Amino acid sequence: MKRLFSILVIATIMVFGAVDVNATNNVNALPATMVNFVQDEDQAVAEEAETEDTGFHQELKRRFIEGGPGFMGIVLLCLILGLAIAIERIIYLNMATTNTKKLAQDVEDALNTGGIEAAKEVCRNTKGPVASIYYQGLDRADEGTEAAEKAVVAYGGVQMGLLEKNVSWVSLFIALAPMLGFMGTVIGMIEAFDRIEAAGDMQPSLVAGGIKIALLTTVFGLIVAIILQIFYNYIIAKIDRIVNDMEDASITLMDILVAYKNKRRV
């Protein structure tokens, strides 16, 4: 198999080498005008390939510079701060996710075998808001189920606030980025009309630059808003999922405590 592969590789190299030699001979046999035409075509293709090699990043950088450092820098700052907060929230929410069914089963088993303190130890060794709520409810279990329920509800509100921390800043940057872009658009249009007024003549070259800058600021503002909106929706969906788990877990905990109290009375 290796020999067959080696033979195929050698044959391919020989074929392409022969094609290159024939192409060179054919070019040399052409008249001078045809040779120049071929060389011009090759140069055009090379320039086009070089332009394509610049890629999307270079084009984006060039457009950003054309948009002006004033508003474009502020829009970029909105993107950086919004992404930083969004990534921090995503990491925090992923770490706050807990297997609530497993935690409830572990707490119930600990209650039946070691009592309240054993169940609290299970919650201390588990990360996430659900475990914290369980701990607060178990800590008030000796005062009665009503006191435990009030502690769970109160601490659930605290945990919800921690989950939603700094999320409002992301929504602020989502609204602020396109507004800054539109402001740059208005300013660019005003500058364009100022040039027309100063020149006293309606020439496309006078207004083209200002209009282009105005449109670029709008485009970048909308791009920033779209990117941050995707992250924002993901964060909100993640928070809703965790809050639903917290509510279900709270109901499960109260059922576990009621069953534990009834078992102790018997």
Residue pairs with C-beta under 8 A, 6 or more apart in sequence:
27 35
27 38
28 35
30 38
63 216
63 219
63 220
64 72
64 76
64 216
64 220
66 212
66 213
66 216
67 184
67 213
67 216
67 217
67 220
68 184
68 213
68 217
70 184
71 180
71 181
71 183
71 184
71 187
71 217
72 184
72 216
72 217
72 220
74 180
75 177
75 180
75 181
75 217
75 220
75 221
75 224
76 220
76 224
78 173
78 176
78 177
78 180
78 224
78 228
79 173
79 177
79 224
79 227
79 228
81 169
81 173
82 169
82 170
82 173
82 174
82 177
82 224
82 227
82 228
82 231
83 227
83 228
83 231
85 166
85 167
85 169
85 170
86 170
86 228
86 231
86 232
86 235
87 231
88 166
89 165
89 166
89 167
89 170
89 235
90 231
90 234
90 235
90 238
92 163
93 163
93 235
93 238
93 239
93 242
94 238
95 127
95 128
96 127
96 128
96 129
96 163
96 242
97 128
97 242
98 126
98 127
98 128
98 129
98 130
98 131
98 245
100 130
100 245
100 248
100 249
100 252
103 122
103 123
103 126
103 130
103 131
103 134
103 249
104 249
104 252
104 253
104 256
106 122
106 126
107 119
107 122
107 123
107 134
107 138
107 253
107 256
108 119
108 256
110 118
110 119
110 121
110 122
111 118
111 119
111 256
111 260
112 260
112 263
114 121
116 138
116 141
116 142
119 134
119 138
120 135
120 138
120 139
123 131
123 132
123 134
123 135
123 138
124 131
124 135
129 156
129 159
129 162
129 163
129 242
129 246
130 245
130 246
130 249
132 155
132 159
133 152
133 155
133 156
133 159
133 246
133 249
133 250
133 253
134 249
134 253
136 151
136 152
136 154
136 155
137 148
137 149
137 151
137 152
137 250
137 253
137 254
137 257
138 148
138 253
138 257
139 151
140 147
140 148
140 150
140 151
141 148
141 257
141 260
145 254
145 257
145 258
145 261
148 253
148 254
148 257
149 254
152 250
152 253
152 254
153 250
156 246
156 247
156 250
159 246
160 243
160 246
163 239
163 242
163 243
164 239
167 232
167 235
167 236
167 239
170 228
170 231
170 232
170 235
171 232
173 224
173 228
174 225
174 228
174 229
174 232
175 225
177 221
177 222
177 224
177 225
177 228
178 218
178 221
178 222
178 224
178 225
179 221
180 217
180 221
181 217
181 218
181 219
181 220
181 221
181 222
182 217
182 218
182 221
183 217
184 213
184 214
184 216
184 217
184 218
184 221
185 214
185 215
185 217
185 218
186 214
187 214
188 210
188 211
188 212
188 213
188 214
188 215
188 217
189 210
189 211
189 214
191 210
192 206
192 207
192 209
192 210
192 211
192 214
193 207
195 206
195 207
195 210
196 202
196 203
196 206
196 207
199 206
